Amino acid sequence: MQSRNNNGKAAAQSARPAKHLARIGVKVAEGARIILTRSKHIALGAIALLAAILLTAAPVSAQTSTVTDPVGDTYLNNAPAFQDIVFARMTKTASGDFELLMEMAGPVPVAPTVPPQGHSEIWWNFIFDLDPATAPQGYPTPPGIPFLAEFILYVSWDGAEFAGTAVDRRPLLAGGEAIITPVPFRINGTIVEADLASELIGAVPPSFRWRPNTIDWAGPFGSEGRNVVDNAVFTIFNP
């Protein structure tokens, strides 16, 4: 009895849908097999549907917003170059995390000299104005003093060490307390960076205002001892 070899027939059947996909612009990896069902019309229809999904489904990409600021425009005379903002960038990744970057006019020293008007702390700060209709009152500003930012993130120097901190001020709107969380940060020459996980900021509007600034704290947080050294204009994220 003569044996039957189905390898050639199976290969031919597998090649047909691959050729159909190729005609509509979808590549099939070498060695992959696509098996037809008993109804060729149903199989080819399913292949066409799969191809349409593959061709139209685009990955979510990162969103980036940038702002520049002139050199030497600080509010305080003779402010150090490491507090003079020249560029800032805010990036929202595909996973919802935020990557923040601020470039200064001069490198940030390993141990900056704390200026007289900032003997408590100095900040490289990012403001998130997530809702133009609200202005939470409280930390880090004095009680009863509204401040437009619902969320802030800052890298600080207190004369002894640097730190990265995220402050969710939204609970203040309902009489609660701000949520303060340490965050990763990096300083490399003129560049100050920080990372904000999506779990900390949660859902945000698709578009909102933001701005970078540098601050000298002459008194404790929650006091009037807040002195803005420099800031860039408000910028719309994802306009």
N, C-alpha and C positions, 0 to 999 in steps of 0.2 A: 504494500500500500504506500502510495506516495504521500509524504508529509507535507503539510501546508505551512508556509511561512507568511505570517501576517505583519511582519515588521514593516515591509514596504508600504502596505495598505495603511497601517496606523500612522506612519510618517506623513503620507499624503493627506490623510484626514486632518492631522494636526497642523499641516502647513496651510490649509485653506483659510481658516479664520485668521491666521497670522498675516496672510497676504491681504485679507480684507481690512485688517487693522492698518496695515502699511499703506493701503490706498487712501485712507482717511487721515494719515499723518501720525499714527500711534505706533511706536516702535515696540517690538516684543524681544526680550532678552534671548540671546542664543541658548538653546537647550530647553527653553520653556515649552510646555505642551498645552495646547488649548483643544479640548475635546468637544466635538459637536454632539448635541442631543439628537434624538431620532428625528425631530423636526428642524430641518435646516433653517427654515424661516424664523422660528423662535430663537434659535441659537444666534443667527446673524443679527436679529433685532436686539438681543441682549448684548452682543458685542458692540453694536452701534451705540447703545445706551451707555455702556461702560466707557467707550471712547469719548463720548460727550462729557461725561463726568470728569475724566482724566484731563481733558483739554480745557475745561472751564474752571476747574477747582484750582485756584491760585493760593499759595501759602500766605499767611498773614505776615506782613513785613513790619520792620521797626519804623517808628515815626520819630522824626527829629526836628527840633526847633532851635535856632541859634540867635544870638544877639551880640552886637559889638558895642563898645563904649570908648570914647576918646581917652587917650593917655593924659594924665595931669588934670583931670576935671574933678578931683575929690573935693568934698565939702570942707574938709579941714585942711588948713595950710600946712605944708611940709609933711603931709601924710606919707608914710613909707610906701615904696613902690609895691610891696607885697600885699598892700590893701587897696591898690588901684586896679580896678577891673578893666580889662581890655576886650575880653571875649567870654561868652558863656554858652553852654549847650545843654539841652535837655533831650534825652532819648527815651522813648517808651519801647521796650522790646516786644517781640511777638508774644511773650509769656505774660506781659503786663508789668514787668519790673521797670523801674526808672533808673537810668544812669545819668548822673549829673557831673558836669565839668565846668570849672571856672579857671580862666587864664588871667594871671596878674601881670602888671607891668614889670615886675622884678621877682626874682626867686624868693620863695618863702624860706627863711632861715631855719636851721635845725632847732634853734631856741630863740624865737623872736623876742626882741625887747618890747615889753608891754608899755605902750604909751601912757602918759598921765591920765588921759581921758578914757583909758581902757584898762585901768589897773586891776579890774576884776577878771575880765575875759575879753578876748577878741574873737569875732566870728567871721567865717566865710559862709554866707547864708543864701538859701534858695527859698523863695516865697511861692506858694501855690494858692492862687485865688480861685478856688473851685466853684464858688457861688457868689456872683456880684451882688446878690440881694442880702447877704449875711455878713456880719463882722463880729466874730466871737470876742468876748471880753475876758481878760485874764491872761494867764501865763502864755508867753513870758512878759507881757505888758502888765501894768498895774491893774488891780481890780477896778472894774467899772469903766475902763478905757477900751473902747472898741478898736480892733485891729483887723483889717480885711482878710488876712490869710487864714484859711481853714486848716492849712497844713504847712509846716516849715521843716526844712532839713538844714543842718549847719555842721560845719567842721569848726571846732573851737580850740583855742590855746589859752590856758589859765596861768601861764608862767611856769608850769612844771611839766605838763603833758598835753598832747593833742587828743581830741576825741571826736567821734562822729555821732550825731544825735538826730533822731526824727521826732517831731512833735505833732501829734494829731490833736488839733484844737476843736474839732467838731463836737466832742462831748460837752464843751463849754456852752454851746448853744442851748442845751437842755438842763443846764445847772450842774453838770458833772465836772470832772477834772480832766485836764489835758493828759493824753497818753504819751509818755516819754520812753523812747526805745533806742538803745545803742545801734548804730549801723556801721558797716565797713566803710573805710575811707582810705585814700592814698594821696600823698603829697610828693611831687617829683618836680623840683625846680620851681618853675612858674605855674605849674598845673596843680590844682586842687580838685580831687574827684571823690564822689561818694555814691554808694549804691542803695537804692530803696526797693525792698522786696514788695511785690504786689500784695502779699498778705498784710503788710503794715498800712498801706494806703487804701486798699480795697477798691471798690468801684469808683471811678471818676468820670466826669462828663467827657464826651469825645473831644470837646474844645474848651479851653480855659486860659486865664491869664497867668503869667509867671514872670518873676524877675529875680536877678541875683543882686545881693548887696553885701557890703562889709560893715561890721558894727564894732564899736568900742563900748564895752560895758564899764562904766565908772562906779556902778553900784550893783547890788544883788539883783537877780532876775525878779521881775515883778515890781521894780522900782522905776523912778524917772531917769535913772542913770544910763539911758540908752542913747548912744551917739552914732548916727549913720555917717560912715566915712565916705562911701561911694556906692552908687547903684547905677544899673543900666535901666533903660526904659522898660515899661511893661511890654511883654511880647505875648502874642496869642499862640498857644500851642495847638497845632492842627487846625488852622483857620478854615 
